[in-house]
Amino acid sequence: MKIIVAGVKKEVAEGLTVQGLIEQEQVETPEYVTVSVNEEFIESGTFASHVLKDGDEVEFLYFMGGGAYGIYE
Amino acid sequence: MAFTNEQLERYSRHIILKEIGVKGQKKLLNAKFLINDACVMEKKPLSHAGIIRFKGQLTTILPGEGPCYRCIFQSPPPKDAVPTCKEAGVIGAMGGVIGSLQAMEAVKYITGAGELLSGYLLTYDALKMEFRKIKLPPRGKGCAVCSDTPTITKLIDYEQAACELKH
């Protein structure tokens, strides 16, 4: 089936879950990433059970703490 | 919302970062939530931005109108879940790029010109030279601080909570 991940069309297997996509896409911070599917946030506790459908648009929103501290150490 | 002198001293340390290193990193991460919560509670607009390595993000938070920071990230990340700037680094020019965009959002808010990033997360990938504008869900859906039935009604002193954590 075809889905859109971060604006890019991708062919993925039927039955792929959000968790499966996170692993497949090698998301940098898999333990803490916000996922939206069709502009709706998916609860992190349901990543493994949320099955993606043909045409779904998925976005990964990464936490960026920011700052440039540590250079003084 | 009145703060005691002790609270002002403690909260300002989150932002001013007198402590550098691991404690400072924790405080900066937590400061984002503190500032967001304070702005939502006081109904003040907030420009949020973050940068790391070659990536950045930006959104404008208008309490009561669009989603807030906690709508996107419910609580500070667990230890070691995300890289810190000390670990990952950040290119200096990222501050200029994203900082200037924040300034532009402020100018637009003050003048009423154009469209603000309320309801959108702008992301920037410097290596790909790519900006994306990600539409966010509407404000409040289950959000602990900005929904119509918030569960967070007081500022959280994450510093105290962090000191109690055992690593």
gemmi code that builds the backbone of each chain (N, CA, C; Angstrom):
import gemmi

chains = {
    "A": [
        ("MET", (0.847, -1.188, 0.000), (0.000, 0.000, 0.000), (0.890, 1.248, 0.000)),
        ("LYS", (0.289, 2.339, -0.416), (1.076, 3.577, -0.491), (0.683, 4.511, 0.650)),
        ("ILE", (1.698, 4.995, 1.344), (1.462, 6.016, 2.366), (2.434, 7.168, 2.108)),
        ("ILE", (2.224, 8.269, 2.835), (3.124, 9.411, 2.710), (3.801, 9.611, 4.069)),
        ("VAL", (5.112, 9.581, 4.061), (5.875, 9.734, 5.309), (6.743, 10.989, 5.191)),
        ("ALA", (6.489, 11.938, 6.064), (7.223, 13.206, 6.036), (7.227, 13.808, 4.639)),
        ("GLY", (6.091, 13.764, 4.004), (5.933, 14.386, 2.691), (6.405, 13.545, 1.519)),
        ("VAL", (6.928, 12.353, 1.768), (7.467, 11.496, 0.705), (6.585, 10.258, 0.541)),
        ("LYS", (6.197, 9.975, -0.716), (5.354, 8.783, -0.956), (6.202, 7.537, -0.796)),
        ("LYS", (5.652, 6.562, -0.100), (6.389, 5.308, 0.104), (5.451, 4.120, -0.084)),
        ("GLU", (6.034, 3.049, -0.579), (5.306, 1.789, -0.704), (5.648, 0.964, 0.530)),
        ("VAL", (4.624, 0.556, 1.297), (4.878, -0.240, 2.506), (3.952, -1.439, 2.532)),
        ("ALA", (4.267, -2.385, 3.397), (3.470, -3.610, 3.482), (2.118, -3.331, 4.131)),
        ("GLU", (1.114, -4.072, 3.681), (-0.203, -3.989, 4.323), (-0.053, -4.429, 5.774)),
        ("GLY", (-0.830, -3.782, 6.644), (-0.789, -4.184, 8.043), (0.337, -3.550, 8.845)),
        ("LEU", (1.114, -2.683, 8.211), (2.215, -2.033, 8.931), (1.650, -1.147, 10.037)),
        ("THR", (2.243, -1.263, 11.222), (1.797, -0.430, 12.339), (2.684, 0.812, 12.427)),
        ("VAL", (2.273, 1.756, 13.255), (3.088, 2.954, 13.478), (4.442, 2.541, 14.043)),
        ("GLN", (4.434, 1.585, 14.981), (5.702, 1.116, 15.577), (6.585, 0.511, 14.504)),
        ("GLY", (5.967, -0.271, 13.638), (6.731, -0.888, 12.556), (7.339, 0.163, 11.638)),
        ("LEU", (6.597, 1.218, 11.384), (7.102, 2.283, 10.520), (8.262, 3.023, 11.203)),
        ("ILE", (8.127, 3.238, 12.503), (9.200, 3.903, 13.249), (10.501, 3.111, 13.102)),
        ("GLU", (10.390, 1.792, 13.204), (11.590, 0.943, 13.084), (12.095, 0.912, 11.641)),
        ("GLN", (11.156, 0.817, 10.726), (11.520, 0.747, 9.306), (12.222, 2.025, 8.862)),
        ("GLU", (11.732, 3.160, 9.346), (12.303, 4.445, 8.964), (13.529, 4.811, 9.804)),
        ("GLN", (13.860, 3.943, 10.734), (15.017, 4.168, 11.623), (14.952, 5.561, 12.249)),
        ("VAL", (13.779, 5.845, 12.817), (13.566, 7.127, 13.489), (14.655, 7.317, 14.543)),
        ("GLU", (15.226, 8.507, 14.560), (16.408, 8.762, 15.412), (16.144, 8.596, 16.892)),
        ("THR", (14.995, 9.023, 17.348), (14.695, 8.949, 18.779), (13.417, 8.147, 18.974)),
        ("PRO", (13.480, 6.839, 18.751), (12.257, 6.026, 18.774), (11.561, 5.999, 20.126)),
        ("GLU", (12.308, 6.276, 21.205), (11.681, 6.236, 22.536), (10.910, 7.505, 22.852)),
        ("TYR", (11.123, 8.548, 22.067), (10.421, 9.797, 22.343), (10.216, 10.540, 21.036)),
        ("VAL", (9.139, 10.234, 20.352), (8.803, 10.911, 19.102), (7.288, 11.052, 19.043)),
        ("THR", (6.836, 12.189, 18.587), (5.401, 12.393, 18.412), (5.048, 12.017, 16.976)),
        ("VAL", (3.981, 11.254, 16.839), (3.564, 10.802, 15.512), (2.159, 11.318, 15.223)),
        ("SER", (2.007, 11.915, 14.046), (0.646, 12.270, 13.643), (0.310, 11.482, 12.377)),
        ("VAL", (-0.917, 10.994, 12.305), (-1.414, 10.297, 11.125), (-2.650, 11.063, 10.665)),
        ("ASN", (-2.579, 11.550, 9.457), (-3.682, 12.352, 8.907), (-4.058, 13.492, 9.852)),
        ("GLU", (-3.033, 14.175, 10.340), (-3.171, 15.365, 11.188), (-3.816, 15.075, 12.544)),
        ("GLU", (-3.737, 13.841, 12.989), (-4.208, 13.489, 14.332), (-3.041, 12.849, 15.079)),
        ("PHE", (-2.777, 13.304, 16.322), (-1.701, 12.688, 17.092), (-2.103, 11.273, 17.498)),
        ("ILE", (-1.150, 10.365, 17.439), (-1.373, 8.983, 17.863), (-0.741, 8.824, 19.235)),
        ("GLU", (-1.476, 8.303, 20.183), (-0.940, 8.076, 21.537), (0.223, 7.109, 21.467)),
        ("SER", (1.303, 7.431, 22.171), (2.499, 6.593, 22.083), (2.220, 5.166, 22.541)),
        ("GLY", (1.294, 5.013, 23.471), (0.963, 3.674, 23.954), (0.267, 2.801, 22.917)),
        ("THR", (-0.160, 3.418, 21.809), (-0.882, 2.647, 20.784), (-0.080, 2.507, 19.499)),
        ("PHE", (1.198, 2.895, 19.533), (2.027, 2.790, 18.324), (2.030, 1.364, 17.775)),
        ("ALA", (2.101, 0.396, 18.668), (2.227, -1.001, 18.229), (0.907, -1.571, 17.722)),
        ("SER", (-0.195, -0.927, 18.057), (-1.489, -1.475, 17.638), (-2.147, -0.652, 16.536)),
        ("HIS", (-1.641, 0.570, 16.291), (-2.257, 1.416, 15.260), (-1.786, 0.965, 13.890)),
        ("VAL", (-2.704, 0.394, 13.127), (-2.365, -0.120, 11.795), (-2.590, 0.976, 10.757)),
        ("LEU", (-1.593, 1.182, 9.932), (-1.687, 2.217, 8.906), (-2.522, 1.726, 7.732)),
        ("LYS", (-3.152, 2.707, 7.048), (-4.011, 2.346, 5.906), (-3.480, 3.009, 4.639)),
        ("ASP", (-3.910, 2.511, 3.541), (-3.510, 3.066, 2.246), (-3.884, 4.549, 2.187)),
        ("GLY", (-2.920, 5.380, 1.835), (-3.182, 6.810, 1.725), (-2.907, 7.618, 2.978)),
        ("ASP", (-2.584, 6.941, 4.066), (-2.299, 7.665, 5.315), (-1.109, 8.604, 5.132)),
        ("GLU", (-1.198, 9.765, 5.823), (-0.079, 10.718, 5.803), (0.503, 10.757, 7.211)),
        ("VAL", (1.754, 10.382, 7.324), (2.407, 10.249, 8.626), (3.487, 11.314, 8.775)),
        ("GLU", (3.516, 11.925, 9.939), (4.572, 12.876, 10.254), (5.230, 12.468, 11.567)),
        ("PHE", (6.559, 12.626, 11.634), (7.304, 12.427, 12.873), (7.725, 13.794, 13.397)),
        ("LEU", (7.319, 14.104, 14.629), (7.691, 15.386, 15.223), (8.709, 15.114, 16.324)),
        ("TYR", (9.919, 15.638, 16.135), (11.020, 15.334, 17.037), (11.170, 16.397, 18.110)),
        ("PHE", (11.464, 15.943, 19.325), (11.729, 16.870, 20.414), (13.128, 17.439, 20.225)),
        ("MET", (13.223, 18.764, 20.311), (14.537, 19.414, 20.203), (14.723, 20.280, 21.430)),
        ("GLY", (15.573, 19.810, 22.345), (15.757, 20.540, 23.581), (16.461, 21.857, 23.391)),
        ("GLY", (17.356, 21.899, 22.405), (18.040, 23.156, 22.116), (19.182, 23.442, 23.057)),
        ("GLY", (19.766, 24.601, 22.917), (20.836, 25.068, 23.793), (22.200, 24.708, 23.271)),
        ("ALA", (23.215, 25.430, 23.714), (24.581, 25.148, 23.287), (25.479, 25.052, 24.505)),
        ("TYR", (24.898, 24.660, 25.633), (25.674, 24.578, 26.875), (26.612, 23.380, 26.804)),
        ("GLY", (27.505, 23.334, 27.750), (28.462, 22.221, 27.776), (29.782, 22.641, 27.189)),
        ("ILE", (29.818, 23.689, 26.355), (31.077, 24.101, 25.745), (31.993, 24.747, 26.768)),
        ("TYR", (31.415, 25.112, 27.930), (32.241, 25.752, 28.943), (32.910, 24.746, 29.845)),
        ("GLU", (32.532, 23.492, 29.712), (33.104, 22.474, 30.612), (34.510, 22.136, 30.223)),
    ],
    "B": [
        ("MET", (-1.143, 35.903, 38.186), (-0.475, 34.779, 38.852), (0.711, 35.322, 39.617)),
        ("ALA", (0.651, 35.307, 40.931), (1.731, 35.884, 41.729), (2.730, 34.802, 42.109)),
        ("PHE", (4.012, 35.096, 41.972), (5.048, 34.163, 42.389), (5.661, 34.647, 43.678)),
        ("THR", (6.082, 33.718, 44.491), (6.874, 34.099, 45.663), (8.288, 34.384, 45.175)),
        ("ASN", (9.064, 35.081, 45.994), (10.459, 35.359, 45.612), (11.232, 34.059, 45.394)),
        ("GLU", (10.925, 33.054, 46.202), (11.624, 31.776, 46.058), (11.282, 31.127, 44.724)),
        ("GLN", (10.010, 31.195, 44.345), (9.592, 30.618, 43.068), (10.248, 31.354, 41.902)),
        ("LEU", (10.298, 32.670, 41.965), (10.923, 33.450, 40.901), (12.379, 33.059, 40.751)),
        ("GLU", (13.065, 32.916, 41.884), (14.481, 32.539, 41.860), (14.649, 31.156, 41.233)),
        ("ARG", (13.789, 30.247, 41.612), (13.911, 28.869, 41.134), (13.550, 28.782, 39.663)),
        ("TYR", (12.462, 29.414, 39.274), (12.032, 29.328, 37.880), (13.016, 30.039, 36.958)),
        ("SER", (13.577, 31.137, 37.428), (14.502, 31.870, 36.562), (15.755, 31.052, 36.314)),
        ("ARG", (16.111, 30.196, 37.273), (17.289, 29.345, 37.073), (17.060, 28.350, 35.948)),
        ("HIS", (15.813, 27.957, 35.748), (15.523, 27.067, 34.620), (15.943, 27.733, 33.325)),
        ("ILE", (15.710, 29.042, 33.249), (15.870, 29.726, 31.979), (17.265, 30.312, 31.847)),
        ("ILE", (17.805, 30.852, 32.920), (19.088, 31.534, 32.838), (20.234, 30.536, 32.828)),
        ("LEU", (20.022, 29.365, 33.343), (21.009, 28.294, 33.269), (22.330, 28.666, 33.928)),
        ("LYS", (22.283, 28.951, 35.211), (23.527, 29.218, 35.910), (24.322, 27.925, 36.062)),
        ("GLU", (23.650, 26.815, 36.025), (24.365, 25.547, 36.124), (24.538, 24.968, 34.732)),
        ("ILE", (25.758, 24.733, 34.354), (26.042, 24.178, 33.043), (26.211, 22.660, 33.207)),
        ("GLY", (26.123, 21.938, 32.124), (26.338, 20.495, 32.215), (25.031, 19.751, 32.344)),
        ("VAL", (25.056, 18.593, 32.957), (23.889, 17.710, 32.986), (22.696, 18.390, 33.634)),
        ("LYS", (22.932, 19.065, 34.746), (21.821, 19.731, 35.421), (21.269, 20.847, 34.543)),
        ("GLY", (22.153, 21.570, 33.876), (21.709, 22.644, 33.010), (20.892, 22.116, 31.847)),
        ("GLN", (21.324, 20.979, 31.308), (20.606, 20.376, 30.188), (19.193, 20.009, 30.594)),
        ("LYS", (19.086, 19.393, 31.788), (17.767, 18.991, 32.262), (16.880, 20.214, 32.424)),
        ("LYS", (17.458, 21.280, 32.944), (16.673, 22.476, 33.209), (16.225, 23.111, 31.917)),
        ("LEU", (17.073, 23.109, 30.895), (16.676, 23.729, 29.636), (15.542, 22.945, 29.006)),
        ("LEU", (15.639, 21.611, 29.047), (14.554, 20.795, 28.517), (13.273, 21.110, 29.271)),
        ("ASN", (13.384, 21.167, 30.603), (12.195, 21.392, 31.413), (11.662, 22.814, 31.262)),
        ("ALA", (12.555, 23.766, 30.975), (12.142, 25.161, 30.853), (11.129, 25.327, 29.733)),
        ("LYS", (11.267, 24.540, 28.682), (10.323, 24.656, 27.568), (8.896, 24.388, 28.053)),
        ("PHE", (8.754, 23.407, 28.920), (7.416, 23.074, 29.434), (6.949, 24.134, 30.424)),
        ("LEU", (7.888, 24.616, 31.244), (7.551, 25.635, 32.229), (7.044, 26.892, 31.525)),
        ("ILE", (7.787, 27.334, 30.512), (7.415, 28.548, 29.790), (6.079, 28.352, 29.080)),
        ("ASN", (5.918, 27.197, 28.450), (4.655, 26.927, 27.763), (3.483, 26.988, 28.731)),
        ("ASP", (3.629, 26.289, 29.840), (2.521, 26.233, 30.804), (2.186, 27.638, 31.314)),
        ("ALA", (3.227, 28.411, 31.633), (3.001, 29.765, 32.142), (2.270, 30.611, 31.101)),
        ("CYS", (2.678, 30.501, 29.848), (2.043, 31.297, 28.788), (0.597, 30.870, 28.572)),
        ("VAL", (0.343, 29.565, 28.628), (-1.032, 29.097, 28.439), (-1.908, 29.604, 29.586)),
        ("MET", (-1.382, 29.483, 30.798), (-2.165, 29.893, 31.970), (-2.421, 31.395, 31.977)),
        ("GLU", (-1.444, 32.160, 31.479), (-1.583, 33.608, 31.449), (-2.116, 34.113, 30.114)),
        ("LYS", (-2.404, 33.214, 29.214), (-2.924, 33.548, 27.878), (-1.995, 34.521, 27.142)),
        ("LYS", (-0.699, 34.228, 27.206), (0.295, 35.041, 26.509), (0.807, 34.265, 25.306)),
        ("PRO", (1.041, 34.935, 24.174), (1.590, 34.227, 23.012), (3.035, 33.819, 23.254)),
        ("LEU", (3.440, 32.752, 22.604), (4.786, 32.209, 22.797), (5.352, 31.752, 21.466)),
        ("SER", (6.590, 32.118, 21.212), (7.295, 31.569, 20.062), (8.202, 30.461, 20.561)),
        ("HIS", (7.926, 29.222, 20.136), (8.780, 28.096, 20.516), (9.694, 27.749, 19.356)),
        ("ALA", (10.935, 27.456, 19.690), (11.859, 26.947, 18.669), (12.841, 25.995, 19.313)),
        ("GLY", (13.378, 25.111, 18.505), (14.404, 24.184, 18.964), (15.365, 23.916, 17.833)),
        ("ILE", (16.631, 23.688, 18.180), (17.629, 23.386, 17.152), (18.554, 22.285, 17.676)),
        ("ILE", (19.014, 21.445, 16.785), (20.000, 20.421, 17.131), (20.665, 19.963, 15.846)),
        ("ARG", (21.941, 19.683, 15.927), (22.717, 19.298, 14.736), (22.426, 20.267, 13.578)),
        ("PHE", (21.831, 19.749, 12.536), (21.505, 20.565, 11.370), (19.994, 20.718, 11.194)),
        ("LYS", (19.234, 20.548, 12.296), (17.784, 20.629, 12.161), (17.202, 21.631, 13.137)),
        ("GLY", (16.063, 22.185, 12.758), (15.400, 23.137, 13.638), (13.895, 23.036, 13.509)),
        ("GLN", (13.199, 23.605, 14.456), (11.742, 23.614, 14.423), (11.236, 24.899, 15.061)),
        ("LEU", (10.014, 25.256, 14.672), (9.454, 26.544, 15.115), (7.942, 26.477, 15.061)),
        ("THR", (7.290, 26.992, 16.096), (5.852, 27.155, 16.052), (5.486, 28.374, 16.893)),
        ("THR", (4.335, 28.931, 16.625), (3.848, 30.062, 17.410), (2.621, 29.590, 18.180)),
        ("ILE", (2.690, 29.772, 19.486), (1.615, 29.272, 20.340), (0.717, 30.438, 20.752)),
        ("LEU", (-0.535, 30.357, 20.379), (-1.525, 31.359, 20.771), (-2.528, 30.678, 21.692)),
        ("PRO", (-2.360, 30.811, 23.012), (-3.242, 30.103, 23.948), (-4.708, 30.403, 23.676)),
        ("GLY", (-5.491, 29.331, 23.664), (-6.915, 29.485, 23.416), (-7.288, 29.424, 21.955)),
        ("GLU", (-6.292, 29.547, 21.069), (-6.581, 29.538, 19.630), (-5.983, 28.330, 18.929)),
        ("GLY", (-4.733, 28.008, 19.239), (-4.063, 26.905, 18.566), (-3.427, 25.971, 19.579)),
        ("PRO", (-2.813, 24.872, 19.096), (-2.191, 23.913, 20.005), (-0.996, 24.527, 20.731)),
        ("CYS", (-0.735, 24.003, 21.930), (0.404, 24.476, 22.705), (1.538, 23.449, 22.617)),
        ("TYR", (2.648, 23.732, 23.316), (3.799, 22.841, 23.265), (3.453, 21.464, 23.819)),
        ("ARG", (2.660, 21.421, 24.884), (2.303, 20.126, 25.480), (1.326, 19.334, 24.615)),
        ("CYS", (0.652, 20.004, 23.680), (-0.184, 19.243, 22.744), (0.713, 18.333, 21.903)),
        ("ILE", (1.927, 18.812, 21.630), (2.854, 18.078, 20.776), (3.724, 17.123, 21.608)),
        ("PHE", (4.299, 17.667, 22.702), (5.174, 16.865, 23.565), (4.609, 16.935, 24.982)),
        ("GLN", (4.020, 15.849, 25.414), (3.227, 15.871, 26.653), (4.042, 16.183, 27.898)),
        ("SER", (5.295, 15.683, 27.949), (6.101, 15.894, 29.145), (7.570, 15.784, 28.761)),
        ("PRO", (8.466, 16.230, 29.638), (9.896, 16.130, 29.316), (10.281, 14.692, 28.988)),
        ("PRO", (11.205, 14.510, 28.071), (11.586, 13.156, 27.676), (12.295, 12.418, 28.798)),
        ("PRO", (12.187, 11.090, 28.795), (12.934, 10.315, 29.793), (14.431, 10.441, 29.551)),
        ("LYS", (15.195, 10.134, 30.578), (16.651, 10.233, 30.504), (17.177, 9.419, 29.339)),
        ("ASP", (18.063, 10.012, 28.570), (18.741, 9.353, 27.450), (17.842, 9.059, 26.257)),
        ("ALA", (16.603, 9.513, 26.271), (15.711, 9.227, 25.140), (16.029, 10.106, 23.939)),
        ("VAL", (16.493, 11.336, 24.216), (16.840, 12.241, 23.126), (18.264, 12.755, 23.361)),
        ("PRO", (19.012, 13.002, 22.284), (20.370, 13.498, 22.482), (20.348, 14.952, 22.950)),
        ("THR", (21.305, 15.301, 23.779), (21.435, 16.688, 24.180), (22.352, 17.389, 23.191)),
        ("CYS", (22.373, 18.709, 23.262), (23.252, 19.439, 22.369), (24.712, 19.126, 22.647)),
        ("LYS", (25.016, 18.807, 23.896), (26.396, 18.469, 24.215), (26.789, 17.174, 23.505)),
        ("GLU", (25.838, 16.247, 23.394), (26.133, 14.968, 22.754), (26.077, 15.079, 21.246)),
        ("ALA", (25.052, 15.757, 20.742), (24.808, 15.787, 19.300), (25.443, 16.996, 18.622)),
        ("GLY", (25.598, 18.064, 19.361), (26.125, 19.300, 18.779), (25.055, 20.052, 18.016)),
        ("VAL", (25.350, 21.308, 17.723), (24.447, 22.121, 16.907), (25.290, 23.149, 16.167)),
        ("ILE", (25.038, 23.273, 14.884), (25.768, 24.235, 14.069), (25.314, 25.648, 14.423)),
        ("GLY", (26.245, 26.547, 14.634), (25.930, 27.907, 15.078), (24.934, 28.632, 14.191)),
        ("ALA", (25.052, 28.422, 12.880), (24.168, 29.137, 11.962), (22.702, 28.770, 12.165)),
        ("MET", (22.464, 27.606, 12.763), (21.077, 27.211, 13.015), (20.389, 28.235, 13.903)),
        ("GLY", (21.123, 28.767, 14.877), (20.554, 29.779, 15.766), (20.131, 31.004, 14.982)),
        ("GLY", (20.945, 31.375, 13.997), (20.619, 32.537, 13.181), (19.386, 32.318, 12.332)),
        ("VAL", (19.328, 31.150, 11.704), (18.196, 30.851, 10.817), (16.892, 30.830, 11.603)),
        ("ILE", (16.871, 29.979, 12.626), (15.619, 29.793, 13.361), (15.314, 31.022, 14.211)),
        ("GLY", (16.335, 31.632, 14.782), (16.127, 32.830, 15.597), (15.518, 33.968, 14.788)),
        ("SER", (15.989, 34.129, 13.568), (15.435, 35.180, 12.710), (13.978, 34.894, 12.366)),
        ("LEU", (13.678, 33.628, 12.161), (12.283, 33.264, 11.868), (11.392, 33.549, 13.070)),
        ("GLN", (11.930, 33.284, 14.266), (11.167, 33.606, 15.482), (10.900, 35.104, 15.557)),
        ("ALA", (11.934, 35.890, 15.262), (11.780, 37.349, 15.299), (10.707, 37.789, 14.305)),
        ("MET", (10.688, 37.164, 13.151), (9.700, 37.515, 12.129), (8.300, 37.179, 12.615)),
        ("GLU", (8.161, 36.039, 13.299), (6.845, 35.679, 13.857), (6.398, 36.740, 14.865)),
        ("ALA", (7.338, 37.242, 15.664), (7.003, 38.268, 16.652), (6.559, 39.556, 15.954)),
        ("VAL", (7.270, 39.930, 14.899), (6.906, 41.140, 14.135), (5.495, 40.970, 13.571)),
        ("LYS", (5.214, 39.813, 13.044), (3.890, 39.565, 12.451), (2.803, 39.592, 13.509)),
        ("TYR", (3.117, 39.056, 14.683), (2.121, 39.072, 15.761), (1.806, 40.505, 16.162)),
        ("ILE", (2.854, 41.298, 16.331), (2.683, 42.677, 16.802), (1.949, 43.525, 15.762)),
        ("THR", (2.288, 43.328, 14.490), (1.712, 44.173, 13.441), (0.417, 43.613, 12.870)),
        ("GLY", (0.160, 42.340, 13.106), (-1.032, 41.727, 12.524), (-0.861, 41.343, 11.070)),
        ("ALA", (0.348, 41.423, 10.569), (0.593, 41.131, 9.161), (0.754, 39.621, 8.939)),
        ("GLY", (0.306, 39.162, 7.787), (0.559, 37.788, 7.366), (-0.115, 36.730, 8.231)),
        ("GLU", (0.370, 35.521, 8.106), (-0.206, 34.380, 8.825), (0.840, 33.814, 9.777)),
        ("LEU", (0.454, 33.655, 11.030), (1.378, 33.112, 12.018), (1.472, 31.591, 11.897)),
        ("LEU", (2.472, 31.025, 12.550), (2.655, 29.564, 12.530), (1.799, 28.853, 13.579)),
        ("SER", (0.799, 29.522, 14.101), (-0.113, 28.873, 15.048), (-0.799, 27.710, 14.355)),
        ("GLY", (-0.706, 26.517, 14.972), (-1.315, 25.344, 14.358), (-0.416, 24.624, 13.383)),
        ("TYR", (0.818, 25.090, 13.247), (1.774, 24.449, 12.355), (3.121, 24.318, 13.053)),
        ("LEU", (3.851, 23.268, 12.733), (5.237, 23.149, 13.160), (6.093, 23.279, 11.912)),
        ("LEU", (6.891, 24.342, 11.868), (7.806, 24.514, 10.744), (9.076, 23.741, 11.072)),
        ("THR", (9.515, 22.887, 10.162), (10.757, 22.161, 10.392), (11.757, 22.549, 9.312)),
        ("TYR", (13.015, 22.540, 9.703), (14.085, 22.935, 8.782), (15.181, 21.883, 8.827)),
        ("ASP", (15.520, 21.348, 7.674), (16.615, 20.400, 7.547), (17.692, 21.088, 6.717)),
        ("ALA", (18.747, 21.556, 7.370), (19.769, 22.338, 6.672), (20.535, 21.503, 5.659)),
        ("LEU", (20.743, 20.232, 5.962), (21.521, 19.402, 5.039), (20.771, 19.165, 3.736)),
        ("LYS", (19.448, 19.026, 3.833), (18.637, 18.843, 2.624), (18.171, 20.186, 2.075)),
        ("MET", (18.410, 21.254, 2.824), (17.931, 22.592, 2.489), (16.422, 22.538, 2.248)),
        ("GLU", (15.725, 22.038, 3.272), (14.298, 21.797, 3.122), (13.531, 22.344, 4.318)),
        ("PHE", (12.515, 23.152, 4.020), (11.568, 23.595, 5.049), (10.268, 22.838, 4.841)),
        ("ARG", (9.650, 22.404, 5.928), (8.328, 21.783, 5.816), (7.428, 22.411, 6.854)),
        ("LYS", (6.160, 22.548, 6.499), (5.184, 23.148, 7.416), (4.182, 22.054, 7.744)),
        ("ILE", (4.307, 21.495, 8.951), (3.480, 20.356, 9.337), (2.236, 20.862, 10.058)),
        ("LYS", (1.071, 20.469, 9.568), (-0.164, 20.907, 10.203), (-0.367, 20.128, 11.492)),
        ("LEU", (-0.674, 20.833, 12.565), (-0.887, 20.192, 13.858), (-2.383, 20.027, 14.111)),
        ("PRO", (-2.753, 19.031, 14.933), (-4.167, 18.911, 15.299), (-4.611, 20.155, 16.052)),
        ("PRO", (-5.922, 20.412, 16.099), (-6.402, 21.587, 16.834), (-5.999, 21.521, 18.301)),
        ("ARG", (-6.033, 22.654, 18.964), (-5.617, 22.731, 20.357), (-6.523, 21.894, 21.247)),
        ("GLY", (-5.919, 21.485, 22.366), (-6.737, 21.044, 23.475), (-7.113, 19.589, 23.564)),
        ("LYS", (-7.111, 18.879, 22.437), (-7.621, 17.501, 22.504), (-6.812, 16.691, 23.512)),
        ("GLY", (-7.317, 16.585, 24.707), (-6.644, 15.782, 25.715), (-5.399, 16.420, 26.290)),
        ("CYS", (-5.109, 17.678, 25.916), (-3.886, 18.317, 26.418), (-4.011, 18.594, 27.901)),
        ("ALA", (-2.944, 18.304, 28.635), (-2.991, 18.451, 30.093), (-3.066, 19.897, 30.531)),
        ("VAL", (-2.668, 20.829, 29.663), (-2.635, 22.205, 30.144), (-3.561, 23.137, 29.372)),
        ("CYS", (-3.800, 22.870, 28.073), (-4.588, 23.852, 27.330), (-5.981, 23.379, 26.938)),
        ("SER", (-6.350, 22.168, 27.342), (-7.699, 21.694, 27.023), (-8.715, 22.417, 27.904)),
        ("ASP", (-9.970, 22.190, 27.626), (-11.022, 22.831, 28.428), (-11.098, 22.235, 29.840)),
        ("THR", (-10.508, 21.041, 30.009), (-10.464, 20.421, 31.348), (-9.025, 20.065, 31.672)),
        ("PRO", (-8.195, 21.078, 31.931), (-6.765, 20.796, 32.154), (-6.507, 20.053, 33.450)),
        ("THR", (-5.501, 19.189, 33.441), (-5.071, 18.506, 34.662), (-3.855, 19.197, 35.260)),
        ("ILE", (-3.180, 20.005, 34.467), (-2.080, 20.813, 34.985), (-2.607, 22.237, 35.150)),
        ("THR", (-2.738, 22.654, 36.388), (-3.274, 23.986, 36.648), (-2.287, 24.848, 37.441)),
        ("LYS", (-1.153, 24.232, 37.792), (-0.091, 24.983, 38.469), (1.215, 24.672, 37.766)),
        ("LEU", (2.152, 25.616, 37.818), (3.443, 25.377, 37.200), (4.147, 24.225, 37.918)),
        ("ILE", (4.782, 23.356, 37.129), (5.444, 22.192, 37.702), (6.918, 22.493, 37.889)),
        ("ASP", (7.392, 22.286, 39.095), (8.800, 22.505, 39.394), (9.545, 21.223, 39.083)),
        ("TYR", (9.879, 21.022, 37.802), (10.547, 19.788, 37.416), (11.895, 19.645, 38.096)),
        ("GLU", (12.466, 20.753, 38.558), (13.776, 20.654, 39.208), (13.677, 19.772, 40.432)),
        ("GLN", (12.624, 19.975, 41.237), (12.460, 19.158, 42.431), (12.251, 17.716, 42.052)),
        ("ALA", (11.424, 17.479, 41.018), (11.139, 16.113, 40.599), (12.412, 15.450, 40.110)),
        ("ALA", (13.247, 16.200, 39.377), (14.472, 15.637, 38.826), (15.423, 15.235, 39.941)),
        ("CYS", (15.479, 16.036, 41.019), (16.385, 15.720, 42.110), (15.967, 14.432, 42.790)),
        ("GLU", (14.703, 14.082, 42.712), (14.236, 12.883, 43.386), (14.481, 11.637, 42.556)),
        ("LEU", (14.805, 11.816, 41.255), (15.001, 10.667, 40.396), (16.308, 9.984, 40.756)),
        ("LYS", (16.282, 8.670, 40.717), (17.510, 7.921, 40.958), (18.000, 7.393, 39.623)),
        ("HIS", (19.263, 7.639, 39.284), (19.797, 7.168, 38.005), (20.705, 5.988, 38.222)),
    ],
}
model = gemmi.Model(1)
for chain_id, residues in chains.items():
    chain = gemmi.Chain(chain_id)
    for i, (resn, *xyz) in enumerate(residues, 1):
        res = gemmi.Residue()
        res.name, res.seqid = resn, gemmi.SeqId(i, " ")
        for name, pos in zip(("N", "CA", "C"), xyz):
            atom = gemmi.Atom()
            atom.name, atom.element = name, gemmi.Element(name[0])
            atom.pos, atom.b_iso = gemmi.Position(*pos), 0.0
            res.add_atom(atom)
        chain.add_residue(res)
    model.add_chain(chain)
structure = gemmi.Structure()
structure.add_model(model)
structure.setup_entities()
